[in-house]
Amino acid sequence: MNEQILELLLKSEVKKLPDDKRQLYQFIIDIEDSLVEKSNSVDEYLRVFKAHSPYAIASRYFNMPFNTVAELMNEIEDELAERIEERCEKLKWLDYTDQFIEASCENNRRQVFLFMN
């Protein structure tokens, strides 16, 4: 599956999460992304990740036990993966190139349209 489509599906499913789950998930993902940006290598990322654990920061921010944050995050990620998998199974690729070529004069330029429900 195309990485960009998977990213679109993920964003779409994150928006559908209940507020509390979405806030926790987005909080942790934002911290992880900022750690990636600050790191120049995998080793550096792992060191920074251990020193500034997104789960520990979320635990303090949301006033929840660390284990609860970790369990919730695992639950959220499993839920998102399941939803995305379901949507991927429903995806159907339709190539309308021939119809668009006839309708346009753009020298057989291939066009791809993605309709998601």
N, C-alpha and C positions, 0 to 999 in steps of 0.2 A: 504494500500500500504506500502511496505517495506520502512522504513525511509532512508536507504542507497540509494535505487533507487531514492527516491524523492530528496535526496541531489545531486545525479549525474545529474538528470534532471535539477535541479536549476542551478548548475554550468554550464551546457551546455547552458541553456537559457540566463544566465547572459553574457556569451561570445558572444552571438548573438546580444546583445543590441548595439545601436549606441554608439560611444566612449564617448560622453558627459554624456549620461545616465549611462553607465557602470561605468565611473569614479566616478560619484556622489554616485551611489548605493554602490560600493565597498568601497569608502571612509567612508561612514556612517556605513556600516556593520563592517568594520575593527575597528572603534572606539567602536561600541557597543560590539564587541567581546572582546576587550581589557578591557572594563569596567567590563564585566562579569568575566574575569579572575582575576581582582583585587579585586572583591567583595567576601566576605565570606557568605553572606546571601542575601535574596531578599531585605530586608530593606536597607542593605548597598548599594546594587546595585541601588535602587531607589534614595537614597541620592546622590550617585556619579553621577547618570544619570542626576539628576536635576542640580547639580553643574557644570557638564561638558557635557551639551547637545550636542549630536552628530550633531543635526540639526543646532545649533548655531555655532558650530565649522566649519561645512561645509559651512554655510552662509558666514562666514568671509573668509574661504579659497578660495571659488569659487566666492567671491565678488557678492553674490546674496542676495536679501531680504529673510529673514527667511521664510515668507509665501510661497515664490516661491520654496524654497528648500523643504518644507513640502509637497506642492502640487505635485511637481515633484516626490518626493519619493513615495507618495501614488499612483501616476500614474504608476510608474515603478513597484511597488509591485503588483498592480492590473494586469498589463500587464504580469508579470512573472507568477502569479497565473493562469491566463487564459491560457497561453501557456502550462504550466505544466499540467493543467487539460485536455487540448486537447490531449497532448501526452499520458497521462494516459489512456484516453478513447481508444486510438489506440493500447495500449499495449496488446499483446496476449501472454499468457504463454503456452509454448509447453514443455512437459515433454518427453525428449529423453532418459530417464534413461535406459529403456529396450534395446535400440539400443546400448548405450555405455557399458552396462553390457556385452552384447554379444561380443563386440569388445575388451573389456579389461578383464584382469584377476584379478581385484582388489576386489574380494569378495563382490560383490553387493554394492560397494560404490556409493552413490548417487552423481551425478554431476549436477550442474546447470550452464547454460550458458545464458548470457543476451546479446541479440543483439538489439541495439537501432539505430533507423534511425531518 
